[in-house]
């Protein structure tokens, strides 16, 4: 799950970079093949809901025979009774059977009077064997650091209050 978490960090940083100016993220799937090649697919459809469903179906069926994959879409999370924008991130490691982690990266939209901010990622749940959370967290941050523009955006706008 560590390699999948690193991929997730990279994709989450890319996605933060994409929403920094107030745009809604087009859902995307990123995956790695057995030979180490990485691919990112934007899931454009008639509606956001349809795009998200296509992403969930891709993750469930793994049509490209990925070893690990990440689905990211724009959504919401409630923290301390406050509803926040959030990138919802599903992480799968197909080499470990049903291993999956769901997390959110809450953020404050650029349209907010206080401006854009990124909050700390929140792990929401997992499927399969419980992962080594320390190793997963470390890998996630390695992945975030691996996307230069996303990492810079994340650091410039980090708000650790939530």
C-alpha positions in Angstrom: 0.0 0.0 0.0 3.0 2.3 0.4 3.6 2.6 -3.3 -0.1 3.3 -3.9 0.0 6.0 -1.2 3.0 7.7 -2.8 1.0 7.7 -6.1 -1.9 9.2 -4.2 0.2 12.0 -2.8 1.4 12.9 -6.2 -2.1 12.9 -7.7 -3.5 14.8 -4.6 -0.8 17.5 -5.1 -1.6 17.7 -8.8 -5.3 18.1 -7.9 -4.7 20.8 -5.3 -2.7 22.7 -8.0 -5.7 22.3 -10.3 -8.2 23.8 -7.9 -6.0 26.6 -6.5 -7.7 29.2 -8.7 -11.3 28.2 -7.9 -11.9 25.6 -10.6 -13.8 22.4 -9.9 -11.6 19.4 -10.4 -12.6 17.2 -13.3 -12.5 13.7 -11.7 -9.5 11.7 -12.6 -8.0 8.3 -12.3 -4.2 7.8 -12.1 -2.7 4.4 -12.2 0.6 2.5 -12.4 1.1 -0.6 -14.5 3.2 -3.7 -13.6 6.2 -2.2 -15.6 6.0 1.0 -13.6 4.4 3.3 -16.3 2.1 5.9 -14.9 -1.0 7.2 -16.6 -3.6 9.9 -15.6 -7.0 10.0 -17.2 -9.5 12.8 -16.8 -13.1 11.5 -16.6 -15.1 14.1 -18.5 -18.8 13.4 -18.8 -22.2 15.2 -19.0 -22.3 15.6 -15.3 -19.9 15.5 -12.3 -21.9 12.6 -10.8 -21.5 10.6 -14.0 -17.8 11.3 -14.1 -17.4 10.1 -10.5 -19.4 7.0 -11.2 -17.2 6.2 -14.2 -14.2 6.6 -11.9 -15.7 4.3 -9.3 -16.5 1.7 -12.0 -12.9 2.0 -13.4 -11.5 1.3 -9.9 -13.8 -1.6 -9.3 -13.0 -3.3 -12.7 -9.4 -2.2 -13.2 -9.7 -2.4 -17.1 -6.1 -1.4 -17.6 -4.7 -4.1 -15.3 -3.0 -1.6 -13.0 -1.0 -2.6 -10.0 -2.2 0.4 -8.1 -4.6 3.3 -8.8 -6.0 6.5 -7.4 -9.4 8.1 -8.0 -9.7 11.8 -7.1 -12.8 14.0 -7.3 -14.2 17.2 -5.8 -16.6 16.8 -3.0 -17.3 17.8 0.6 -16.4 16.8 4.1 -17.8 18.0 7.4 -15.2 18.8 10.1 -16.4 20.1 13.5 -19.9 20.8 12.0 -18.4 22.9 9.2 -18.9 21.6 5.6 -15.7 22.1 3.6 -14.7 21.5 0.0 -12.5 18.5 -0.2 -10.7 16.3 -2.7 -12.0 12.8 -2.1 -9.2 10.3 -2.8 -9.6 6.5 -3.2 -6.4 4.6 -3.2 -6.2 1.0 -4.4 -3.3 -1.5 -4.4 -4.5 -4.4 -6.6 -1.4 -6.5 -5.7 -2.9 -6.8 -2.2 -6.4 -8.0 -3.2 -9.0 -5.7 -1.8 -6.7 -3.2 -0.1 -8.2 0.3 -0.3 -7.9 3.6 1.6 -10.3 6.5 1.4 -9.1 9.9 2.4 -10.0 13.6 2.0 -7.9 16.7 1.4 -10.1 19.5 2.7 -9.5 22.9 1.3 -11.0 26.4 1.3 -12.0 27.6 -2.2 -10.2 30.5 -3.8 -13.7 32.2 -4.0 -13.8 32.4 -0.2 -13.2 35.9 1.2 -10.3 34.4 3.2 -8.8 33.0 0.0 -7.5 29.5 -0.9 -6.2 27.2 1.8 -5.3 23.5 2.1 -6.0 21.6 5.3 -4.4 18.5 6.5 -5.4 15.2 4.8 -7.9 13.1 6.7 -8.0 9.3 6.4 -11.6 8.3 6.3 -11.4 4.5 6.1 -9.8 1.4 4.7 -10.7 -2.0 3.2 -8.6 -5.1 3.5 -5.8 -5.5 6.0 -5.1 -2.5 8.1 -2.1 -0.7 6.6 0.9 0.6 8.4 -0.4 4.2 8.8 3.0 5.7 9.5 4.5 4.2 6.3 1.4 5.3 4.4 1.6 8.8 5.7 5.3 9.1 4.9 4.7 7.8 1.4 1.8 10.2 0.9 4.1 13.1 1.7 6.8 11.8 -0.6 4.3 11.8 -3.4 3.1 15.3 -2.6 6.7 16.5 -2.7 7.1 14.8 -6.0 4.8 17.2 -7.8 6.7 20.5 -7.8 3.8 22.9 -8.6 1.4 21.1 -6.3 3.9 20.9 -3.5 4.6 24.6 -3.7 0.9 25.4 -3.8 0.3 23.1 -0.8 3.0 24.7 1.2 2.1 28.3 0.3 -1.5 27.8 1.3 -1.3 25.2 4.2 -3.6 26.0 7.0 -3.2 23.5 9.9 -6.2 24.8 11.9 -8.4 22.0 10.7 
